[in-house]
Structure formats: C-alpha cells, structure tokens
Amino acid sequence: MQKTVAIEKVGHSPTLNTVLMVEEALQKAGEPLTIAELKRDLPRKVMHSTIVSVLGYLQTSGKILLTTKGIVWIFAPRAEIEAMKKRGIEL
C-alpha cells in the first residue's frame, strides 16, 4: 500500500531582511501604527500579504500586540529584563 503525501502550496515567504525591517520600524514608532502607516514608514515597498505574514509571526513570537488602535511593539530584550531584576522590580 502506497502512502499519498499532500504537498501544501506555500505562498511567498518574507525574507529575514523584511522581518528585521518591519521590526525596526515598529520599535522606532513609539506609538500604535496601522498597517497603512507601517507601510509608509518602511524604507522600501512590501506587499500587503508579506506584511500580514510578518505581523502574524511577530504576534506569535510575543513581540507585538495587534490592538484596536494599531500595532504595538511590546518585546523587551533580555538585557532590560535582567536590569529590572537587579533593581528589584517583580516580574
């Protein structure tokens, strides 16, 4: 008996450079951004579906929140967390 393997068609995947570019734009924003505002802030054009893929990844990895007011960067680098521990801030 032969097994049939279903091959899932994968659309365009964002490059690492695109993911990093979107991360940097969100970090620098300092306030919630809509997708349209994010697109305008990026140094080069990115397809809408690619931005949606990147935002999905960033939300899953705990780096952003998608709120009613827009996209908010929430990720705190490890060094900042360690500094808060040393100052006695309870996490």
Secondary structure, DSSP 8 states (H G I E B T S, - for coil): ---------------HHHHHHHHHHHHHH-S-B-HHHHHHHSSS---HHHHHHHHHHHHHTTSEEEETTEEEE----HHHHHHHHHTT---
